[in-house]
C-alpha cells in the first residue's frame, strides 16, 4: 500500500476510538502515507496497529500525528519501520508490545517520536516467552511528556538483545532512557552511542488547554528493578545537562563503559542522590573508562560519583575514569550515604 508522499497522501480517521489502520496479515508493506485525525482520539484510536502473529511487516516514510498511540507493534514476529515521524499523540508515540507467540523482533530506523503525552518509545514484555529487540538505529525522541525510551521486562519474560545505535533523547518530561524491570529481567542490553541532551523542561502541546504534564525532572539514563543474573552493557554515549544524575544505576550487574557525563544534576535539587554524574544504588555495578565533567563551579552536578543510601557488597569504579572541572578530589566520589562492605572502597579512584 503506497501513497504519493507522506504529506500529499493523508488518511484522515473519522472515528475517535478505532485505529486508522490495522495490519492483520503477513508480508505487508505500507509506505509514503500520512495519518492525521480531525477529532481528538480516545483509547483504541491508534494510528497503525500491527496485529499479533503477523510477520515481515515493513513500514516506510510515514507521518503519524494526533492519534492515541502512534505506531503499535502488537507482537508482530518481524517488523521493520523506517523514516517515520510520530507526534502529538495522546499516549505513546511508538508502542512495542510482546505477546504470547514470543520470538518478536523489531527493527526501528530513523524514527522521530516527539511531542507525545506518553513515552517516545515504549517497549514492554509482559506475556511473551522471549522478547527479542527492539533494535533501534538513528532514532530521535524529543520533548515527550514521560520518558524518551522505556523498556520493561517481567518475571520470567526477558527482553533479549536490546540495541541502541546513534539514538537521541532530548528534553523529555521524566527522563531520557529507563530500563525498568520490577522483578523482571533484561539480557544483553547494548546502549551504543546514545545521546541524551537537554535539561528536561517544557511539555508537548496537546489538543486543548486542559492537558498538563510534569517537567524539569528526570535522569539521563535510569536502570531500575531486579534484573537477576542478567548483565546490562551500556557502551559509549553522551549524557549532558539532565535535571537529575546523568546515570542512575539502581540494579545489579550493570556495566557502563566509555560514557561521557557533563553537567548533570540540577544544583537546586535538595536530594544529593540526584546531583551526581553517576549514581550507584545497586550491587555489582561497574563504571569503566568514563569522562565525568562538571562544566562550571557551582552549576550542575556536585559529585562525579555518588553511592546512594544502602548497603553494598560490590560496586566498582576504577581509575580509568576521568574527572574534569571539580574543585578538589572530594568532589569526585561521595560514599558517605552508603554502607560499603568487603573491599568495595578500594575500587574507587581516590
FIGU-725783 format. One line per field, with one value per residue (C-alpha): residue in one letter; chain; x, y, z. Coordinates in Angstrom, 3 decimals. Example, Ala and Ser with C-alpha at 12.3 -4.5 7.8 and 13.67 -1.06 7.14 Angstrom:
BEGIN
drense = (A	S) .
lumdren = (A	A) .
X = (12.300	13.670) .
Y = (-4.500	-1.060) .
Z = (7.800	7.140) .
end
This chain:
BEGIN
drense = (X	X	X	X	X	X	X	X	X	X	X	X	X	X	X	X	X	X	X	X	X	X	X	X	X	X	X	X	X	X	X	X	X	X	X	X	X	X	X	X	X	X	X	X	X	X	X	X	X	X	X	X	X	X	X	X	X	X	X	X	X	X	X	X	X	X	X	X	X	X	X	X	X	X	X	X	X	X	X	X	X	X	X	X	X	X	X	X	X	X	X	X	X	X	X	X	X	X	X	X	X	X	X	X	X	X	X	X	X	X	X	X	X	X	X	X	X	X	X	X	X	X	X	X	X	X	X	X	X	X	X	X	X	X	X	X	X	X	X	X	X	X	X	X	X	X	X	X	X	X	X	X	X	X	X	X	X	X	X	X	X	X	X	X	X	X	X	X	X	X	X	X	X	X	X	X	X	X	X	X	X	X	X	X	X	X	X	X	X	X	X	X	X	X	X	X	X	X	X	X	X	X	X	X	X	X	X	X	X	X	X	X	X	X	X	X	X	X	X	X	X	X	X	X	X	X	X	X	X	X	X	X	X	X	X	X	X	X	X	X	X	X	X	X	X	X	X	X	X	X	X	X	X	X	X	X	X	X	X	X	X	X	X	X	X	X	X	X	X	X	X	X	X	X	X	X	X	X	X	X	X	X	X	X	X	X	X	X	X	X	X	X	X	X	X	X	X	X	X	X	X	X	X	X	X	X	X	X	X	X	X	X	X	X	X	X	X	X	X	X	X	X	X	X	X	X	X	X	X	X	X	X	X	X	X	X	X	X	X	X	X	X	X	X	X	X	X	X	X	X) .
lumdren = (A	A	A	A	A	A	A	A	A	A	A	A	A	A	A	A	A	A	A	A	A	A	A	A	A	A	A	A	A	A	A	A	A	A	A	A	A	A	A	A	A	A	A	A	A	A	A	A	A	A	A	A	A	A	A	A	A	A	A	A	A	A	A	A	A	A	A	A	A	A	A	A	A	A	A	A	A	A	A	A	A	A	A	A	A	A	A	A	A	A	A	A	A	A	A	A	A	A	A	A	A	A	A	A	A	A	A	A	A	A	A	A	A	A	A	A	A	A	A	A	A	A	A	A	A	A	A	A	A	A	A	A	A	A	A	A	A	A	A	A	A	A	A	A	A	A	A	A	A	A	A	A	A	A	A	A	A	A	A	A	A	A	A	A	A	A	A	A	A	A	A	A	A	A	A	A	A	A	A	A	A	A	A	A	A	A	A	A	A	A	A	A	A	A	A	A	A	A	A	A	A	A	A	A	A	A	A	A	A	A	A	A	A	A	A	A	A	A	A	A	A	A	A	A	A	A	A	A	A	A	A	A	A	A	A	A	A	A	A	A	A	A	A	A	A	A	A	A	A	A	A	A	A	A	A	A	A	A	A	A	A	A	A	A	A	A	A	A	A	A	A	A	A	A	A	A	A	A	A	A	A	A	A	A	A	A	A	A	A	A	A	A	A	A	A	A	A	A	A	A	A	A	A	A	A	A	A	A	A	A	A	A	A	A	A	A	A	A	A	A	A	A	A	A	A	A	A	A	A	A	A	A	A	A	A	A	A	A	A	A	A	A	A	A	A	A	A	A	A	A) .
X = (0.000	1.730	0.827	2.466	4.198	3.509	2.244	0.471	-1.412	-3.054	-5.564	-7.962	-9.652	-13.197	-13.888	-12.247	-11.941	-10.864	-7.326	-6.574	-5.064	-4.903	-2.467	-3.780	-1.721	1.895	4.278	2.606	4.300	2.995	4.883	4.547	1.378	0.248	-2.259	-3.900	-7.041	-9.511	-11.150	-9.351	-8.817	-9.655	-8.187	-8.184	-7.949	-4.389	-2.546	-1.128	-1.686	0.117	-1.826	-0.160	1.418	1.940	5.383	7.512	5.640	7.548	6.657	8.499	8.228	5.124	3.830	1.547	0.101	-2.754	-3.569	-3.992	-0.833	1.042	2.560	1.568	3.632	1.476	3.799	4.449	7.065	9.355	8.684	10.746	9.932	11.985	11.783	8.825	7.611	5.170	3.966	1.222	-0.255	-2.355	-0.272	2.999	4.487	5.789	4.432	6.179	4.254	5.416	2.701	2.274	3.870	7.297	10.437	9.457	11.928	11.508	13.915	13.249	15.388	15.338	12.155	11.352	8.892	8.109	5.586	3.651	1.912	3.422	6.832	8.528	9.334	7.546	8.718	7.170	7.287	4.566	3.439	5.998	8.279	11.061	11.114	13.950	14.890	13.930	16.863	16.905	19.131	19.285	16.040	15.239	12.879	12.175	10.050	7.741	5.814	7.234	10.439	12.191	12.733	11.130	11.925	10.415	10.639	8.502	9.218	10.484	9.805	13.009	13.922	16.895	19.371	18.165	20.380	20.504	22.875	23.098	19.835	18.993	16.676	16.226	14.025	11.816	9.392	10.549	13.951	15.843	16.101	14.626	15.340	12.759	12.146	10.259	11.167	11.779	14.953	16.874	19.585	22.274	21.228	23.604	23.343	25.846	26.393	23.254	22.987	20.781	20.649	18.939	17.747	14.189	11.609	8.516	5.768	4.120	1.326	-1.818	-5.182	-6.719	-5.687	-6.624	-3.508	-0.624	2.433	5.393	8.566	12.048	12.684	14.399	17.641	19.508	19.553	17.927	18.299	15.966	14.355	15.691	17.499	18.531	21.684	21.395	24.095	23.395	26.116	25.927	28.706	29.560	27.414	26.993	24.698	24.612	22.603	19.920	17.950	18.954	22.005	23.280	23.146	21.235	22.374	19.717	20.007	22.746	25.143	25.312	28.468	28.902	31.857	33.071	30.201	30.680	28.521	28.580	26.840	24.029	22.103	20.327	22.051	18.679	17.645	17.940	18.267	22.015	21.488	20.194	23.148	25.857	27.283	26.743	24.595	25.171	22.215	22.687	25.265	27.626	27.665	30.861	31.787	34.865	36.564	34.007	34.509	32.555	32.633	31.211	31.140	31.405	31.908	28.589	26.448	25.218	26.343	28.187	29.794	31.206	30.058	27.630	26.891	23.303	21.944	22.007	24.397	26.514	28.886	30.292	30.390	33.211	34.545	38.167	40.984	40.266	37.501	38.378	37.015	37.203	36.101	35.896	37.360	39.146	39.269	36.493	34.090	34.664	33.365	30.918	30.329	29.052	25.421	26.198	27.492	30.174	31.276	34.250	36.881	34.471	36.003	39.348	37.705	37.154	39.864	40.616) .
Y = (0.000	3.135	6.787	9.562	11.003	11.119	14.702	14.582	11.345	11.520	9.174	11.047	8.720	9.860	7.828	8.615	5.060	2.939	2.571	4.480	1.303	-2.287	-4.715	-8.228	-10.102	-11.013	-9.678	-6.279	-3.064	0.440	3.487	7.182	7.747	10.259	9.753	12.727	12.942	15.771	14.881	14.063	10.272	8.111	4.780	2.471	5.283	4.412	5.217	1.978	-1.277	-4.468	-7.471	-10.258	-13.093	-11.216	-11.430	-9.331	-6.062	-3.195	0.443	3.237	7.020	7.534	10.596	9.911	12.596	13.261	9.588	7.867	5.813	6.432	3.105	-0.070	-3.166	-5.831	-8.822	-8.925	-11.580	-9.366	-5.703	-3.073	0.606	3.293	7.047	7.851	10.852	10.266	13.299	14.888	11.568	11.217	8.299	6.714	7.559	4.054	1.175	-2.194	-4.996	-8.583	-11.241	-14.930	-16.088	-14.902	-14.501	-10.980	-8.817	-5.124	-3.020	0.714	3.048	6.817	7.373	10.696	10.468	13.879	15.927	12.875	12.691	9.285	7.804	8.412	4.680	2.285	-1.349	-3.734	-7.550	-8.939	-12.212	-13.330	-16.273	-14.308	-10.726	-10.019	-6.460	-3.838	-2.796	0.997	2.754	6.509	7.194	10.517	11.085	14.739	16.594	13.749	14.053	10.901	9.075	9.157	5.373	2.998	-0.712	-3.176	-6.922	-9.017	-12.123	-14.937	-12.847	-11.110	-8.646	-10.062	-8.163	-4.586	-2.489	1.294	2.849	6.586	7.276	10.611	11.577	15.234	17.451	14.666	15.250	12.413	11.370	10.102	6.291	3.984	0.266	-0.777	-4.329	-4.692	-8.328	-8.670	-9.110	-7.941	-9.815	-8.199	-4.593	-2.684	1.073	2.073	5.771	7.023	10.778	12.271	16.006	18.950	19.769	18.488	21.190	22.299	19.951	18.866	20.922	18.859	19.274	21.552	23.660	21.023	18.897	19.202	17.067	17.100	18.777	19.634	16.228	13.066	11.145	10.922	7.130	5.084	1.342	0.055	-3.148	-6.604	-7.888	-11.240	-12.657	-10.728	-8.286	-4.895	-3.298	0.427	1.316	4.789	7.879	11.425	12.473	16.147	18.776	16.454	17.616	14.700	12.441	11.503	7.746	6.121	2.520	1.036	-2.592	-5.201	-6.370	-3.222	-2.310	1.221	1.802	4.863	7.218	10.972	12.751	16.547	18.954	16.720	17.095	20.390	22.343	23.434	19.847	19.164	15.413	14.819	11.477	13.342	15.666	13.446	12.386	8.708	7.387	3.872	2.200	-1.483	-4.218	-5.473	-2.267	-1.076	2.170	1.959	4.463	7.244	11.003	12.794	16.544	19.456	22.350	25.151	25.571	25.891	24.633	21.171	18.058	18.451	14.995	12.900	9.626	9.257	5.955	6.194	5.234	1.478	-1.430	-2.599	-5.531	-4.862	-1.594	-0.685	2.490	2.115	4.553	4.596	7.141	10.798	13.716	17.274	20.602	19.677	21.816	19.024	15.273	15.129	16.467	13.432	10.498	10.565	7.345	8.991	7.987	4.279	1.386	-0.380	-3.875	-6.016	-4.372	-2.173	1.158	0.268	0.150	3.882	6.077	8.138) .
Z = (0.000	-1.207	-1.409	-3.353	-0.308	3.420	3.280	-0.097	0.682	4.103	5.704	7.997	10.542	11.209	14.351	17.673	19.016	16.031	14.613	11.456	10.006	11.297	9.678	10.126	7.552	6.979	4.319	4.190	3.133	3.800	2.523	1.731	3.757	6.360	9.190	10.839	12.995	12.937	16.243	19.471	19.777	22.759	23.867	20.885	18.393	17.430	14.236	12.769	14.670	13.693	14.956	16.926	14.997	11.732	10.163	7.846	8.110	6.501	7.157	5.364	5.103	7.234	9.047	12.034	14.271	16.678	17.328	20.695	20.204	17.005	15.962	17.839	17.113	18.702	18.974	15.251	14.539	12.480	11.770	10.032	10.414	8.668	8.051	10.233	12.245	15.105	17.032	19.116	20.255	23.397	24.651	23.488	20.147	19.386	21.488	21.126	22.812	23.185	23.080	23.731	20.479	21.613	19.490	18.456	16.603	15.919	13.881	14.055	11.926	11.552	13.535	15.175	18.069	19.508	21.479	22.654	26.028	26.889	26.136	22.842	22.537	24.921	24.856	27.378	27.608	29.880	28.326	25.749	26.317	24.667	23.506	21.064	20.372	19.679	17.547	17.402	14.864	14.431	16.314	17.979	20.886	21.595	24.154	25.156	28.407	30.013	29.041	25.741	25.694	28.211	28.392	30.849	31.333	33.652	35.751	33.516	30.406	29.475	26.783	24.881	22.745	23.016	20.738	20.521	18.000	17.363	19.163	20.752	23.602	24.435	26.603	27.916	30.792	33.073	31.794	28.804	28.878	31.530	31.697	34.254	35.413	38.689	39.366	35.651	33.669	30.665	28.862	26.758	26.564	24.328	24.586	21.940	21.404	22.979	23.267	25.964	25.708	27.278	30.735	30.808	30.552	28.752	27.688	24.462	23.035	23.146	21.501	24.098	27.055	29.646	29.120	31.537	32.259	34.597	33.535	34.755	36.336	35.296	34.984	31.740	31.936	34.694	35.233	37.944	39.148	39.952	36.904	38.379	36.825	33.574	32.587	31.092	28.985	28.360	25.920	24.731	24.551	25.787	28.628	29.373	31.198	32.582	35.596	37.844	37.754	34.345	35.056	37.912	38.462	40.729	39.564	39.950	37.250	35.152	33.246	31.931	29.616	27.753	28.557	28.925	31.535	31.515	33.899	35.128	38.375	38.981	41.730	43.113	43.897	47.634	47.105	46.964	45.233	42.218	41.966	40.536	37.227	38.114	40.975	42.347	44.050	43.168	43.729	41.079	39.050	37.362	35.652	33.436	31.171	31.564	31.463	34.190	33.721	35.643	33.223	35.790	39.526	41.324	38.473	37.648	39.496	42.802	42.729	39.942	41.543	44.450	46.178	47.390	50.783	51.441	51.986	49.080	48.765	45.305	43.403	41.108	39.550	38.530	37.799	34.066	34.696	34.220	36.230	34.942	36.336	40.029	42.796	44.597	44.886	47.487	44.858	42.681	44.753	47.667	49.614	52.785	52.167	51.883	53.960	51.960	52.931	51.949	49.769	47.911	48.827	47.254	43.855	43.760	42.168	45.250) .
end
